[in-house]
Amino acid sequence: MIGLIGKKAGMTQVFDSEGKLTPVTVIKVEPNVVVANRTVESDGYSAVVLGAVEMKSSHVSKPYAGQFKDDTTPKKHVMELRDFERECNVGDSFGVELLEEFSFVDVIGTSKGKGFQGVMKRHNFSGGRATHGSKFHRVGGSTGMAAYPSKVIKGTKMAGRMGGERKTIQNLEVVKVDAEKKVVLVKGAVPGTKDSVVLVRKAKKK
């Protein structure tokens, strides 16, 4: 599975040769350095550990720095990718050029946290009547059962904490890869706030 660590820089729009407007998300991809290799013999599975964004030496603790070998320097963001489809050694670097051969990608990130929300915002409930005399507008309504089982079933959609979860948006079209500016433009929105860390990988289903 080929993928790179990037940072969501924001959204913009581009025009194609026919003048058609396409909203795109700009993902900044700094060089990803191979920090470690996981092998079947030593770890029981095959994977590559990638690191991105240099850290100041004053910000690195000794336990954290211990995972970086002599060929690498401490990185702020570290992720493990299983079954990496490229031959690589510790210290090798991959840039945004790695994504040029793909037409579609999956983007993994943490969605925006929205705090405690009601059922209408969180689960798209329709709510009650808005007319005069009604006392049922935006509340969830009854959630309990009858005499049996006389309890609320686990998993019932109710008000609660919304957002702040790991999300994967699949099959996003790659509009442009700019190696000079180290950015990739993908069609549509991706999870997370501006400057949040995302993982861009080859689309699994396309």
TAVEN-V665303 format. One record per residue. RES is the residue in one letter. OMEGA is omega in degrees with one decimal (NA if undefined). BURIAL is # if it has 16 or more other ideal C-beta (glycine too) atoms within 10 Angstrom, else .. D_CENTER is the distance of its C-alpha to the mean C-alpha in Angstrom with 1 decimal. Layout:
BEGIN
res=RES omega=OMEGA burial=BURIAL d_center=D_CENTER
res=RES omega=OMEGA burial=BURIAL d_center=D_CENTER
END
This chain:
BEGIN
res=M omega=-179.5 burial=. d_center=15.5
res=I omega=178.3 burial=# d_center=14.9
res=G omega=-179.7 burial=# d_center=11.7
res=L omega=175.5 burial=# d_center=11.2
res=I omega=179.7 burial=# d_center=9.6
res=G omega=179.0 burial=# d_center=9.4
res=K omega=179.3 burial=# d_center=9.6
res=K omega=-176.6 burial=# d_center=9.3
res=A omega=-179.2 burial=. d_center=13.1
res=G omega=179.9 burial=. d_center=13.7
res=M omega=175.5 burial=. d_center=15.2
res=T omega=179.6 burial=. d_center=18.5
res=Q omega=178.9 burial=. d_center=20.7
res=V omega=178.2 burial=. d_center=22.6
res=F omega=177.6 burial=. d_center=25.8
res=D omega=-176.4 burial=. d_center=26.7
res=S omega=179.9 burial=. d_center=30.3
res=E omega=179.5 burial=. d_center=31.4
res=G omega=-179.9 burial=. d_center=30.3
res=K omega=-178.4 burial=. d_center=27.6
res=L omega=178.0 burial=. d_center=24.8
res=T omega=174.5 burial=. d_center=21.2
res=P omega=-176.7 burial=. d_center=18.4
res=V omega=172.4 burial=# d_center=15.6
res=T omega=179.7 burial=# d_center=12.6
res=V omega=178.8 burial=# d_center=13.4
res=I omega=179.1 burial=# d_center=11.1
res=K omega=-178.0 burial=# d_center=13.3
res=V omega=173.5 burial=# d_center=13.5
res=E omega=179.5 burial=# d_center=16.0
res=P omega=177.9 burial=# d_center=17.9
res=N omega=-176.7 burial=# d_center=16.3
res=V omega=176.8 burial=# d_center=19.2
res=V omega=-177.7 burial=# d_center=19.9
res=V omega=-178.3 burial=# d_center=20.6
res=A omega=175.8 burial=# d_center=21.9
res=N omega=173.2 burial=# d_center=22.6
res=R omega=-178.2 burial=# d_center=22.7
res=T omega=179.9 burial=. d_center=25.6
res=V omega=-177.2 burial=. d_center=27.1
res=E omega=-174.1 burial=. d_center=30.3
res=S omega=-174.2 burial=. d_center=29.1
res=D omega=179.6 burial=. d_center=25.9
res=G omega=178.1 burial=. d_center=26.3
res=Y omega=-178.3 burial=. d_center=23.3
res=S omega=-179.3 burial=. d_center=22.1
res=A omega=176.9 burial=# d_center=19.0
res=V omega=176.8 burial=# d_center=18.2
res=V omega=-179.4 burial=# d_center=16.9
res=L omega=176.5 burial=# d_center=15.4
res=G omega=-179.4 burial=# d_center=15.8
res=A omega=177.8 burial=# d_center=15.2
res=V omega=-179.7 burial=# d_center=17.0
res=E omega=176.7 burial=. d_center=20.5
res=M omega=173.3 burial=# d_center=21.6
res=K omega=-178.6 burial=. d_center=25.1
res=S omega=-179.5 burial=. d_center=27.5
res=S omega=-178.7 burial=. d_center=28.5
res=H omega=-173.3 burial=. d_center=25.1
res=V omega=174.6 burial=# d_center=24.9
res=S omega=-177.7 burial=. d_center=26.5
res=K omega=177.1 burial=. d_center=28.5
res=P omega=179.4 burial=. d_center=26.6
res=Y omega=-178.2 burial=. d_center=23.2
res=A omega=-176.6 burial=. d_center=25.1
res=G omega=-178.8 burial=. d_center=26.6
res=Q omega=-179.3 burial=. d_center=23.7
res=F omega=-176.9 burial=# d_center=24.2
res=K omega=-177.7 burial=. d_center=27.2
res=D omega=-177.4 burial=. d_center=29.8
res=D omega=-176.1 burial=. d_center=28.2
res=T omega=175.7 burial=# d_center=25.0
res=T omega=-178.3 burial=. d_center=24.5
res=P omega=-179.2 burial=# d_center=22.2
res=K omega=-176.8 burial=# d_center=18.6
res=K omega=-177.1 burial=. d_center=16.5
res=H omega=-179.0 burial=# d_center=13.1
res=V omega=178.2 burial=# d_center=13.7
res=M omega=179.9 burial=# d_center=11.9
res=E omega=179.0 burial=. d_center=13.8
res=L omega=-179.3 burial=# d_center=13.7
res=R omega=175.9 burial=. d_center=16.4
res=D omega=179.0 burial=. d_center=19.0
res=F omega=-171.5 burial=# d_center=18.2
res=E omega=176.6 burial=. d_center=20.4
res=R omega=174.6 burial=. d_center=22.0
res=E omega=-177.0 burial=. d_center=24.8
res=C omega=177.8 burial=. d_center=24.1
res=N omega=178.4 burial=. d_center=25.7
res=V omega=-178.2 burial=# d_center=24.8
res=G omega=177.6 burial=. d_center=24.7
res=D omega=-177.2 burial=# d_center=23.7
res=S omega=176.9 burial=. d_center=21.3
res=F omega=178.6 burial=# d_center=19.1
res=G omega=-177.5 burial=. d_center=18.3
res=V omega=178.6 burial=# d_center=16.7
res=E omega=-179.3 burial=. d_center=19.7
res=L omega=-176.6 burial=# d_center=18.2
res=L omega=-174.6 burial=# d_center=16.3
res=E omega=-176.5 burial=. d_center=19.5
res=E omega=-176.6 burial=. d_center=20.7
res=F omega=176.6 burial=# d_center=18.0
res=S omega=-179.1 burial=. d_center=18.3
res=F omega=179.4 burial=# d_center=15.2
res=V omega=169.0 burial=# d_center=11.6
res=D omega=-179.9 burial=# d_center=8.6
res=V omega=-179.2 burial=# d_center=5.2
res=I omega=178.8 burial=# d_center=2.4
res=G omega=177.5 burial=# d_center=1.6
res=T omega=-176.0 burial=# d_center=5.3
res=S omega=179.8 burial=# d_center=7.6
res=K omega=176.0 burial=. d_center=10.8
res=G omega=-176.9 burial=. d_center=13.5
res=K omega=177.0 burial=. d_center=16.7
res=G omega=-178.9 burial=. d_center=19.1
res=F omega=-176.7 burial=. d_center=21.8
res=Q omega=178.7 burial=. d_center=22.3
res=G omega=-173.9 burial=# d_center=25.0
res=V omega=-178.2 burial=# d_center=25.0
res=M omega=179.4 burial=# d_center=25.3
res=K omega=-173.3 burial=. d_center=22.1
res=R omega=-175.2 burial=# d_center=20.1
res=H omega=177.2 burial=. d_center=21.5
res=N omega=174.3 burial=. d_center=23.1
res=F omega=-177.9 burial=# d_center=26.6
res=S omega=-177.9 burial=. d_center=29.5
res=G omega=-179.4 burial=. d_center=31.5
res=G omega=-179.7 burial=. d_center=35.3
res=R omega=178.3 burial=. d_center=37.9
res=A omega=-174.1 burial=. d_center=38.1
res=T omega=-177.7 burial=. d_center=41.9
res=H omega=177.3 burial=. d_center=44.7
res=G omega=179.6 burial=. d_center=45.6
res=S omega=176.3 burial=. d_center=42.2
res=K omega=-179.0 burial=. d_center=40.8
res=F omega=-174.8 burial=. d_center=37.6
res=H omega=-174.0 burial=. d_center=35.0
res=R omega=-177.6 burial=. d_center=31.4
res=V omega=-175.5 burial=. d_center=31.9
res=G omega=-177.4 burial=# d_center=30.6
res=G omega=-176.8 burial=. d_center=34.1
res=S omega=180.0 burial=. d_center=35.5
res=T omega=-176.5 burial=. d_center=33.2
res=G omega=179.7 burial=. d_center=35.9
res=M omega=179.0 burial=. d_center=37.8
res=A omega=-179.0 burial=. d_center=41.6
res=A omega=172.3 burial=. d_center=44.0
res=Y omega=3.2 burial=. d_center=42.1
res=P omega=176.2 burial=. d_center=39.5
res=S omega=176.4 burial=. d_center=39.9
res=K omega=175.9 burial=. d_center=36.4
res=V omega=-179.0 burial=. d_center=32.9
res=I omega=177.5 burial=. d_center=31.0
res=K omega=178.7 burial=. d_center=27.8
res=G omega=178.6 burial=. d_center=24.7
res=T omega=-178.5 burial=. d_center=26.6
res=K omega=-178.4 burial=. d_center=24.6
res=M omega=175.5 burial=. d_center=25.6
res=A omega=179.9 burial=# d_center=24.7
res=G omega=-176.9 burial=. d_center=22.2
res=R omega=-175.0 burial=. d_center=19.1
res=M omega=177.0 burial=# d_center=16.5
res=G omega=-179.2 burial=. d_center=12.8
res=G omega=-177.9 burial=. d_center=11.0
res=E omega=176.8 burial=. d_center=9.4
res=R omega=-178.0 burial=. d_center=6.5
res=K omega=175.8 burial=# d_center=5.7
res=T omega=175.4 burial=. d_center=5.8
res=I omega=-172.5 burial=# d_center=7.7
res=Q omega=170.8 burial=. d_center=10.4
res=N omega=173.9 burial=. d_center=13.2
res=L omega=-177.3 burial=# d_center=12.4
res=E omega=175.9 burial=# d_center=15.5
res=V omega=-178.4 burial=# d_center=15.8
res=V omega=-177.5 burial=# d_center=18.4
res=K omega=172.5 burial=. d_center=19.2
res=V omega=-178.4 burial=# d_center=18.6
res=D omega=-177.0 burial=. d_center=20.5
res=A omega=-178.4 burial=. d_center=21.3
res=E omega=-179.7 burial=. d_center=23.6
res=K omega=179.1 burial=. d_center=21.2
res=K omega=179.9 burial=# d_center=18.3
res=V omega=172.0 burial=# d_center=16.0
res=V omega=179.5 burial=# d_center=14.6
res=L omega=178.6 burial=# d_center=15.0
res=V omega=-176.5 burial=# d_center=13.2
res=K omega=177.8 burial=# d_center=15.0
res=G omega=-175.8 burial=. d_center=13.7
res=A omega=175.7 burial=. d_center=11.0
res=V omega=-176.4 burial=# d_center=7.3
res=P omega=174.2 burial=# d_center=5.9
res=G omega=178.1 burial=# d_center=7.0
res=T omega=175.7 burial=. d_center=10.4
res=K omega=-179.1 burial=. d_center=12.0
res=D omega=176.8 burial=. d_center=11.8
res=S omega=-176.9 burial=. d_center=8.6
res=V omega=178.2 burial=# d_center=7.0
res=V omega=174.7 burial=# d_center=4.2
res=L omega=178.4 burial=# d_center=5.4
res=V omega=-177.9 burial=# d_center=7.7
res=R omega=177.2 burial=# d_center=10.0
res=K omega=-177.5 burial=# d_center=13.2
res=A omega=-178.1 burial=# d_center=13.2
res=K omega=-171.8 burial=. d_center=14.7
res=K omega=178.6 burial=. d_center=16.9
res=K omega=NA burial=. d_center=18.2
END
